[in-house]
Amino acid sequence: MKTWKKKYDDYNLEDLLLDESFISWIQGGKVASNPWNARLVESQRLNEEAGKAEEIIQQLQFREFQEDNKRIENLKDRIDIRIRASDVRDEFGTYQEKPTSSNWYRSLAAACLALLFVGALGYYLANEYPPAEQSVSQEVEVRNTRNGQKLMVHLNDGSKVKLNSGSSIKYQKYFSDTSRVIELKGEAFFEVAKDSLRPFRVVAGGTVTQALGTSFNIYSVEGDPTKVSLVTGKVSVTSIGSQEQVLLKPGQMVKALAGTLGNIVRYEYGEIAWKDDVLFFLRCDQAEVFDKLEKWYGVNFRIEGELNEGWNYSGSFDGQTLHAVLTSIGYAEDFTFQIKNKEVVIKPSIL
């Protein structure tokens, strides 16, 4: 598994899309004095990856501006709000003092004028902020769950992430002033706090999902298609490999496999039922049923004998015990069971 902090020469496209300093450099107009300029000159391979990453970042920025006609007004409001702001809340609900600066105000005001003049996203001035505003913590947070666990994570911007079993997220504890980026492995449900100046991006399974204020589910397990399901608001989903991009409306889902996005479809409740603590099966075969039960309850199954083939099981369980669930499934699929601590022995029923 890759470590978060590694030599820039080893960076790939996904690493660049997760690096706040690189994103700020692109959004700030690629100032020549920035260290990223020298890094790309020294490494042809890194330069090629950076070109691809820049195209995706710029595409996401343009789409965001195109979809939000009130962005200029929001920018003015944000300048006033941030000047008055004096604290930042971390995920534990504590507060840390945040310095203010008149130079910072002038930089943002100038950016607003530039935005009005060119009608584009020209207000990203990360490289022109005074030192006090550039000292964003690079502390990395990792949250993960084992099988049988779920976890609610509160981010410092007010967003919430609910992790399903066997999943993990990685992110900077204090987001920058220009973006919010999270890396996901597994499955999570996101409730994103609105912030028109800082798009919220989730990098998972070869895709980048971007939102402003919305709620959506992402399933990204190695070997399976990555699935993005939108509940409220709007998101764009971009394939890192092909750079395809689609916009989702509530109730829609898109799958990504081998660097390609599939068609937009309507999804069924089963895709997001887990977030409501509902265990949901829809036309599942035997392997799918036991795999889901292993993750949900944190147990291991051992099958003794030959069970019926051709399972096509459907059902839902809200807050039921493992014993109750297996009793119901066993009746439908003709098997018996015995629970021994974390191991469950399954046997065909004897007539």
C-alpha positions in Angstrom: 0.0 0.0 0.0 1.3 3.5 -0.9 2.2 5.8 1.9 0.8 9.3 1.9 4.1 11.1 2.1 6.5 9.9 -0.6 9.0 11.3 -3.1 7.4 13.5 -5.8 9.2 11.5 -8.5 7.0 8.5 -7.6 3.7 10.5 -7.9 1.1 9.2 -10.3 -2.0 10.9 -11.6 -4.1 10.0 -8.6 -1.5 11.3 -6.2 -1.4 14.6 -7.9 -5.2 14.9 -7.7 -4.9 14.4 -4.0 -2.1 16.9 -3.3 -3.4 20.2 -2.0 -0.2 22.1 -2.9 -0.4 20.9 -6.5 -4.1 21.8 -6.8 -3.4 25.3 -5.4 -0.6 25.8 -7.8 -2.8 25.0 -10.8 -5.7 27.1 -9.5 -3.3 30.0 -8.7 -2.0 30.2 -12.3 1.1 28.1 -12.0 3.4 30.8 -10.5 7.0 30.2 -11.7 8.5 30.6 -8.2 6.4 27.7 -6.9 8.4 24.5 -6.2 6.1 22.6 -8.4 7.5 24.4 -11.5 11.0 23.1 -10.8 9.8 19.6 -10.0 8.1 19.2 -13.4 11.1 20.6 -15.2 13.3 17.9 -13.5 11.0 15.0 -14.3 9.6 14.3 -17.7 7.4 11.5 -16.4 6.0 13.7 -13.6 5.4 16.5 -16.1 3.3 14.2 -18.3 1.2 13.1 -15.3 0.8 16.7 -14.2 -0.5 17.7 -17.6 -3.2 15.1 -17.3 -4.0 16.1 -13.7 -4.2 19.8 -14.7 -6.7 19.0 -17.5 -9.0 17.3 -15.0 -8.7 20.0 -12.4 -9.4 22.7 -15.0 -12.3 20.8 -16.3 -13.8 20.4 -12.9 -13.3 24.1 -12.2 -15.0 25.1 -15.5 -17.9 22.7 -14.9 -18.4 24.1 -11.4 -18.5 27.7 -12.7 -20.8 26.8 -15.6 -23.3 25.1 -13.3 -23.5 27.9 -10.7 -24.8 31.3 -12.0 -24.7 32.8 -8.5 -21.0 32.2 -8.0 -19.8 35.8 -8.2 -22.4 36.8 -5.6 -21.4 33.9 -3.4 -17.7 35.0 -3.7 -18.6 38.5 -2.4 -20.5 37.0 0.5 -17.6 34.7 1.3 -15.1 37.5 1.5 -17.3 39.3 4.1 -17.9 36.1 6.0 -14.2 35.0 6.1 -13.0 38.5 7.2 -15.4 38.2 10.2 -14.5 34.6 10.9 -12.1 34.1 13.8 -12.2 30.3 14.5 -12.1 27.0 12.8 -13.8 23.9 14.2 -12.1 20.6 14.0 -13.8 17.2 13.8 -14.0 16.9 17.6 -16.0 20.2 18.0 -13.1 22.2 19.5 -12.0 25.5 18.1 -8.6 26.8 17.0 -7.9 30.5 16.5 -7.5 31.6 12.9 -5.5 34.8 12.2 -7.0 37.5 9.9 -5.2 39.9 7.6 -6.0 43.1 5.8 -3.7 41.9 3.0 -5.7 38.8 2.6 -8.9 40.9 2.3 -7.3 43.0 -0.5 -6.2 39.9 -2.3 -9.6 38.4 -2.2 -11.2 41.7 -3.2 -8.9 42.0 -6.2 -9.7 38.5 -7.1 -13.4 39.3 -7.1 -12.8 42.2 -9.5 -10.8 40.0 -11.8 -13.6 37.4 -11.8 -16.2 40.1 -12.7 -13.9 41.2 -15.6 -13.1 37.9 -17.2 -16.2 35.9 -16.2 -14.2 32.8 -15.1 -12.6 31.2 -12.1 -9.8 33.7 -11.7 -10.1 34.3 -8.0 -7.9 31.4 -6.8 -5.0 33.3 -5.3 -3.4 30.6 -3.1 0.1 31.6 -4.1 -0.5 35.3 -3.2 -1.8 34.9 0.3 0.4 36.2 3.1 2.4 33.6 5.1 -0.1 33.5 8.0 -2.8 32.3 5.5 -0.5 29.7 3.9 0.3 27.8 7.0 -2.4 25.2 6.5 -1.8 22.1 8.5 -0.6 19.2 6.4 -1.6 16.7 9.1 -3.2 13.7 7.5 -6.1 11.9 9.0 -7.0 8.2 8.3 -10.2 6.7 9.4 -11.1 3.0 8.7 -13.5 0.3 9.7 -13.2 -3.5 10.1 -15.8 -6.0 9.1 -18.8 -5.6 11.4 -18.1 -1.9 12.0 -19.5 1.4 10.7 -18.2 4.8 11.6 -19.5 8.4 11.3 -16.7 10.9 10.7 -17.3 14.7 11.2 -14.9 16.8 9.0 -13.7 20.3 10.0 -15.8 21.9 7.2 -19.1 20.6 8.6 -19.4 17.7 6.2 -20.1 14.2 7.4 -18.9 10.8 6.1 -20.4 7.5 7.1 -18.0 4.6 6.5 -19.4 1.2 5.7 -17.7 -2.0 7.0 -14.2 -2.7 5.7 -13.6 0.8 4.3 -11.2 3.7 4.8 -10.8 7.4 4.0 -7.7 9.6 4.0 -7.7 13.4 4.0 -6.0 16.5 5.4 -7.3 17.3 8.8 -7.6 21.0 7.9 -8.7 21.6 4.4 -7.0 24.4 2.3 -8.7 27.6 1.3 -9.3 26.3 -2.3 -10.4 22.7 -2.1 -11.4 19.7 0.0 -10.1 16.4 -1.2 -10.7 12.9 0.3 -9.4 9.5 -0.8 -11.8 6.6 -0.4 -11.3 2.8 -0.4 -14.5 0.8 0.2 -17.9 2.4 0.6 -19.0 5.6 2.2 -22.0 8.0 2.3 -21.1 11.7 2.1 -23.2 14.6 3.3 -21.3 17.6 2.0 -21.4 21.1 3.7 -21.9 23.9 1.1 -18.9 25.9 0.4 -18.9 27.5 -3.1 -15.2 28.5 -2.8 -14.0 25.0 -2.0 -15.2 22.2 -4.1 -15.4 18.8 -2.4 -13.7 16.0 -4.3 -13.6 12.3 -3.6 -10.9 10.2 -5.4 -12.0 6.5 -5.5 -11.4 3.6 -7.9 -10.1 5.7 -10.8 -12.8 8.4 -10.5 -13.1 11.9 -9.1 -16.5 12.9 -7.8 -17.0 16.6 -7.2 -19.8 18.3 -5.2 -20.5 21.6 -3.5 -23.4 20.9 -1.1 -25.0 17.5 -1.6 -25.3 13.9 -0.4 -24.1 10.8 -2.3 -22.8 7.3 -1.9 -19.6 5.8 -3.4 -18.8 2.1 -3.6 -15.2 1.5 -4.5 -13.9 -2.1 -3.8 -11.0 -3.5 -5.7 -12.1 -5.8 -8.5 -15.7 -4.4 -8.6 -17.0 -1.4 -10.7 -16.9 1.9 -8.8 -20.4 3.2 -8.3 -21.5 6.7 -7.5 -25.1 7.2 -6.5 -26.5 10.7 -5.9 -29.2 11.3 -3.3 -29.5 15.1 -3.2 -27.9 18.1 -5.0 -25.6 17.6 -7.9 -22.2 16.0 -8.6 -19.9 15.6 -11.5 -18.0 12.3 -11.9 -14.8 12.2 -13.9 -12.8 9.2 -15.0 -9.1 9.7 -14.3 -8.2 7.3 -17.1 -10.4 8.5 -20.0 -11.2 11.9 -18.6 -14.9 11.4 -19.4 -17.2 13.4 -17.3 -20.9 13.1 -16.5 -23.3 15.1 -14.3 -25.7 13.2 -12.0 -29.2 14.2 -10.8 -30.8 12.9 -7.6 -31.7 9.2 -8.0 -29.1 8.6 -10.7 -26.0 6.3 -10.6 -23.0 5.8 -12.8 -20.5 2.9 -12.8 -16.8 3.1 -13.7 -14.8 0.1 -14.8 -11.3 -0.1 -16.4 -11.1 3.7 -16.7 -14.4 4.1 -18.5 -17.7 5.5 -17.3 -20.9 3.5 -18.1 -24.4 4.9 -18.8 -26.3 6.9 -16.2 -29.1 4.8 -14.7 -31.6 5.0 -11.9 -30.6 3.1 -8.8 -32.7 1.0 -6.4 -32.8 1.7 -2.7 -30.6 -1.3 -2.0 -27.6 0.6 -3.3 -27.8 3.0 -0.3 -29.8 1.1 2.2 -26.7 0.4 4.4 -26.5 4.1 5.4 -29.9 3.6 7.2 -28.5 0.5 8.9 -30.7 -1.7 6.6 -29.2 -5.0 5.4 -30.5 -5.4 1.9 -30.3 -8.3 -0.6 -31.6 -8.0 -4.1 -31.4 -11.1 -6.3 -28.2 -12.2 -4.7 -26.4 -15.5 -5.3 -25.0 -17.7 -2.5 -21.5 -16.0 -2.5 -23.0 -12.5 -2.5 -25.2 -13.3 0.5 -22.4 -14.7 2.7 -19.9 -12.0 1.6 -22.3 -9.3 2.7 -23.1 -11.1 6.0 -19.4 -11.4 6.7 -18.8 -7.7 6.3 -22.0 -6.7 8.1 -21.5 -8.8 11.2 -17.7 -9.3 11.2 -17.9 -13.1 11.1 -16.5 -15.9 9.0 -18.6 -18.6 7.3 -17.6 -22.3 6.9 -19.9 -24.3 4.6 -20.0 -28.1 5.2 -21.8 -30.1 2.6 -23.5 -29.1 -0.7 -26.1 -26.3 -0.5 -28.7 -25.7 -3.1 -27.4 -23.9 -6.2 -29.0 -21.1 -8.1 -29.7 -18.7 -5.3 -31.6 -15.6 -6.2 -32.3 -14.3 -2.8 -34.0 -11.0 -2.0 -34.9 -9.5 1.4 -34.2 -6.7 3.9 -33.5 -6.6 7.6 -33.6 -3.5 9.8 -31.6 -3.9 13.0 -31.9 -7.7 13.1 -29.4 -10.0 14.9 -27.3 -12.4 12.9 -29.3 -15.3 14.3 -32.6 -13.8 13.1 -31.2 -13.1 9.7 -29.8 -16.5 9.2 -33.0 -18.1 10.4 -34.9 -16.3 7.7 -32.4 -16.9 4.9 -32.0 -20.5 5.9 -35.7 -21.2 5.7 -35.8 -19.7 2.2 -32.5 -21.4 0.9 -32.8 -24.7 2.9 -29.9 -24.7 5.3 -29.1 -24.8 9.0 -26.5 -22.9 10.9 -24.5 -22.9 14.1 -22.8 -19.7 15.5 -19.5 -20.3 17.4 -18.2 -16.9 18.4 -16.9 -15.3 15.1 -17.3 -18.5 13.0 -20.6 -19.6 11.5 -21.0 -23.2 10.3 -23.6 -23.7 7.5 -25.0 -27.1 6.6 -27.7 -28.2 4.2 -31.0 -29.0 5.9 -31.7 -32.7 6.6 -35.2 -33.8 5.4 
